[in-house]
């Protein structure tokens, strides 16, 4: 199985919204995320499932992935909200009905995605010294097992910022 972690695109400034959860993508964030999604499509990367944080900017990012024909309609997953726990995701993954070669993308936030990726790929996270994922960046982790689990033999095979995917 392959697990991808995708950080939301550039969002509106925090000072413009009373609730952080309501901040949408900026026009630049939307455009850049669209370009990244189109490039992933050109590279043949598609997903069998898309899980998204409930925050507006993450949902918009997940919708862009769907619109680019990278995967099905996103499912909202509360564990992907800021401060969410990898422990809240792994039980869901263990019961996900998909073939062993499935690809799943999680759309969420830093520093959580970097911490989750470090825990899954390396078996630990380092209290802030984890993988850094730029906005509209992507991490890919592969497992030879039917399902990825933390603290097992997983391979980090992709960690890139948007600038390396864009023309």
Buried (B, 14 or more C-beta within 10 A) or exposed (E): BBBBBBBBBBBBEEEEBEEEEEBBBBEEBBBBBBBBBBBBBEEEBBBBBBBBBBBBBBBBBBBBBBEBEBBEEBEBBEBBBBEBEBEEBBEEBEEBEBEEEBBBBBBBBBBBBBBBBBBBBBEEBEEEEBBBBBBBBBBBBBBEEBBBBBEEEBEBEBBBBBEEBEE
